[in-house]
Amino acid sequence: MSEEQFTNISLVVCLTGLIVFMGFIIWDLGKKSKAGKTGMIVLFLVLGFGVTGFIFKNILVEFLLSK
């Protein structure tokens, strides 16, 4: 396994773990603040929007570089 392959695999694994952990943090924040269903949806939409933008940016870069 080359250094480049190791870096790519560990980046994907670590970022996925970080995104899952951030989802847990958002869920815990909603639970502790006693937000209802609507509040939880708003929390996930607003706080999860940054993660969605990051993922979309990576997909867009890969798509543009493939041409």
Secondary structure as the mmCIF struct_conf table of DSSP 4:
data_model
#
loop_
_struct_conf.conf_type_id
_struct_conf.id
_struct_conf.beg_label_comp_id
_struct_conf.beg_label_asym_id
_struct_conf.beg_label_seq_id
_struct_conf.end_label_comp_id
_struct_conf.end_label_asym_id
_struct_conf.end_label_seq_id
HELX_RH_AL_P HELX_RH_AL_P1 GLU A 3 LYS A 32
TURN_TY1_P TURN_TY1_P1 SER A 33 LYS A 34
HELX_RH_AL_P HELX_RH_AL_P2 LYS A 37 LEU A 65
TURN_TY1_P TURN_TY1_P2 SER A 66 SER A 66
#
